[in-house]
Amino acid sequence: MKHTTTTSRVSATATDPQLRGIDFSSRPSQRKPIVVALGRQHSTDTVQLTSLRRLPTTESFLDCLLEPGPWVAGCDFPFGLPRELVLQLGWPLRWRELIDHYATLERSAIRATFAAFCAARPVGGKFAHRACDGPAGASPSMKWVNPPVAYMLHAGVPALLAAGCDLPGLHPGDRQRQALEAYPGLLAREVLGRQSYKSDDPKRQDAARAAARRQLLEALEVGRTRLGLRLTAPPALREELLEDGSGDCLDATLCLLQVAWGLRQPRWGWPADVDVLEGWILSA
């Protein structure tokens, strides 16, 4: 099944920002594109999914980021590294300086540096964690495999900065184009526990995972998550969420709901004591 863009219009005021949920890939391709879910706050407790876009190249992702606002995006990649790691490595302790340094590194150097850090630590404590990892149930942002979130940070955050996006709490930019860190696994596990609903391997996209996607989508439609938001979608988009065995479309939609929730919270729902070197995950 091939989909490029499916769109259904909903009413919204001219001042309402478009909502975007971004399921990211550090090496986008036709087989594994970046997926962007677009939507609007339909009412105080309802978010409407209006389209799904697939971006198969880094250039198409940058073009997306450069599109005029107002829009607010929830991005499924980490925006920071653990302070413990940064201190140990002697890297810059200011967020923008740290990201600029990190962006200069080759992936092979990142892997070697992080592997050496882990090798020197005891079993059960190999990785350093950000304060938000525990509440979100997220992988440490220094992890370079399964999932390679260290590479996602390396590709994603510099792209946001290059496009001039505003990163609330971390770095000022164009307030009409704002981006925050989201994590779809947070909401998915709230509904499904550890039950799998997706796989990039077509051979593992089985009936059990399809049933889990349906269970997750139905929970979102009635607002059965910590966000208290209900998802609505036109029938064609709803079927697309269910039929996408990779789960990328559903993950982008989960990010969409997280950013919709954050938009209605003081300081995006961040705790008062967030470490701005590390950042925070929406709704954690």
Summary of the structure (lengths in Angstrom):
residues: 284
radius of gyration: 18.1
end to end distance: 34.3
largest distance: 55.9
contacts: 926
relative contact order: 0.20
helix: 39%
strand: 17%
